[in-house]
Amino acid sequence: ELRVWSAAGFATYWILPRLQALQRLLPRVAISLLPTEQPPSFGKGEVDVEVRYGTRDEEGLINLEIVRPRILALASKRWVAEHPEIRTPADLPSVDLLHERRRDDWTEWFTALGVPFRTLSGPRLGILPAVLEAVHRDQGPGLFPEPLADEHLLRNNLVPVLADAPRLRPYVLVFHRNRADDPVIGCFAKWLKDSLEAFR
C-alpha cells in the first residue's frame, strides 16, 4: 500500500485525474489517496508520503521539491468584464479576493510583485476546490498554481485577471528519512516530477 496524504487541490486536480496512469505504473501497490489540509503524523505510521504546498520543517523528514509553479490570479469571464478597472496587480487590493483558509498566498503574491497594500478583503473558503467553485460563480478572483488551473483554462471556464504570475512556494513530497531508499516512494516521486515537467 502507498498511503498518500495530499493538499486537497493537488489531490483533486492533479493526482486524481491521473490515478489510473499511476496505478498502471505500480500495479501491485494499493494506492490510498487522502485529500486534506491537515499535516499527517509520520511518527504514528498513518502515512507513507505527503504532498504539500510549501516545505515542512520537522526533524527526520525529507522535503523533495516536485515543482515550483507559477501562481495565476484567475476569475470568471463575467467578473473580469464587470471589473475593467483591474489593469495592474496594484488594482487588485481594492476588490474582494477569494482566499483559502489563510491569507498568506495573496500576501506572498503581492509581495513577490512588489505591490504595496494595507489590508486584503474577501472570504476565507478553506480549501482550493471551494475557491474554484466561488470563482466559477463570479464571486471574485482566486490564486491557482498553474498545473491545477491548466485544465480549466483549456476548457475556457476561467481567464487570467492579469498576466503576472510569480513563482512562490514549491510543491514538495514529504517522507521520513528512513524511507529514503523505498523503491515505491522513489517511483511515485519520479512519476510526479515527470508529470509536472511542462510547468518547471
Secondary structure, DSSP 8 states (H G I E B T S, - for coil): -EEEEE-HHHIIIIIGGGHHHHHHHSTTS-EEEEE-SS---TTTT--SEEEEES----TTEEEEEEE--BEEEEEEHHHHHH-TT--SGGGGGGS---B-SSSHHHHHHHHHTT---S---S-B-SSHHHHHHHHHTTS--EEEEHHHHHHHHHTTSEEESSS---B-S-EEEEEEGGGTT-HHHHHHHHHHHHHTGGG-
